[in-house]
Amino acid sequence: MSAQELFAALTGHAGDFKAAQAQFAELLPITARVLGPHHPDTLTVQHNLAHWTGTAGYFAAARDQFAELLPIRERVLGHDHPDTLTTRHNLGLWIGLAGQAAAARDQFAELLPHSQQIVGSEHPLTLAARHNLARWRGEAGQPAAARDQFAELLITSERVLGPDHPDTLALRHNLAELVSDAEAARDRFAELLPISERVLGHHHPGTLATRNSLARWTGKAGDVRGARDQLTVLLPFREHVLGPEHPDTLSTRSSLAYWTGKAGDAAGARDQFAALLLIRRRVLGEKHPRTLSTRNSLAYWTEYCQLTGVISPSVEGHRALVLGKPGRRRSGKLSDVSSSNTAQTS
């Protein structure tokens, strides 16, 4: 690894994801010119550029970059090379994060036996493939299967990697998300948070994700004001660490809007979802599941405000955002907007 690559990687690991992305983007054409576009070291720079692109919050761009890199690594290094397997793994991850859960599930279902054969069943790459297969099965509508796989994998991860390894903590996090009882899920995240703070640091993205989940399950367990207050405190930390338009920051904004409404401030929820929709349209696109969820939530709280007498000059503007067309009124009763549409989404 060159000094420039090392500096760029250290920049990313220090938390400046966009700077790392920019540094690798600047380094890639130089490396390609000096070593050749298909030299293994050039492909490593290309891989790192895609990684930091995704980590900076540009999920679809990272997916496309890994999709472009994979056939080159397969041709240059071979299908069974560990670096090729790593690229396949990352492609599956960013496919899922870009909103294609079923496609990510299928990608990891195909990758897992290949990884087991090439690097072994307890290699960290194989354990990560098992983790992601369970994760995207859950996201694709198979929560029971995902929960069982997480529980089985957690035992292996604690033995192979250790109970405080970041991957083990991520498993505990994802398993807690699938607990059906809200109070039990809240208690699991409350138990996990100080461990994450000790191992990863108070401002690590993984720790902030655990704080986000703790707030959400606090609300689901009945303490709606507590959820709102926790998210109010959390939001500026996510904005500082990840950036104001990172998808995880927007997830916290979505949660805050939802629990603001549930705590009794319907107009506040409506206005927060309206602001969030504009950003998610630009960052994720019109058809991303989280954009659609935000649109549904805005529709719910706009209609709720109208029917409960919370009227302001912004109502027509919010209605236009929901419909995508100015001046057109949404018909129907509050019951037309399913309560499930207001559920918090990550």
Number of C-alpha atoms within 10 A of each C-alpha: 9 9 8 12 18 11 15 24 21 14 17 20 12 11 18 19 25 20 17 27 24 14 20 27 18 12 18 21 16 14 19 17 10 10 13 14 17 17 15 16 17 21 22 19 20 24 24 21 26 30 26 27 25 26 22 23 23 22 26 20 16 27 24 15 20 26 19 14 21 22 16 16 23 17 11 15 16 14 16 14 14 15 19 21 25 18 22 24 24 23 26 29 27 27 25 24 20 24 18 18 22 16 17 27 24 14 22 28 19 14 20 21 15 17 24 17 11 14 16 14 16 15 15 15 19 24 23 19 28 22 23 25 26 29 27 27 24 21 18 17 12 13 19 15 13 24 21 14 19 26 16 11 20 24 14 15 23 16 11 15 17 15 16 16 16 15 19 22 25 20 24 19 24 21 21 26 20 17 16 11 12 19 15 14 24 23 16 19 24 18 12 20 23 16 16 26 17 11 15 17 14 16 17 18 17 19 24 25 23 24 23 26 26 27 30 28 25 24 24 19 17 12 16 22 18 16 27 24 14 19 25 18 10 20 21 15 18 25 17 12 17 24 19 17 20 21 24 21 26 23 21 28 23 27 29 28 32 31 28 24 22 18 17 12 16 23 22 17 26 27 18 19 27 26 15 21 27 16 17 21 17 11 19 21 15 15 11 15 15 24 21 18 21 28 26 22 29 29 25 25 27 29 26 20 20 15 12 10 9 14 13 11 7 14 19 17 16 24 21 17 18 23 15 11 11 13 11 11 12 14 8 9 10 18 10 10 17 12 12 11 17 24 17 20 15 17
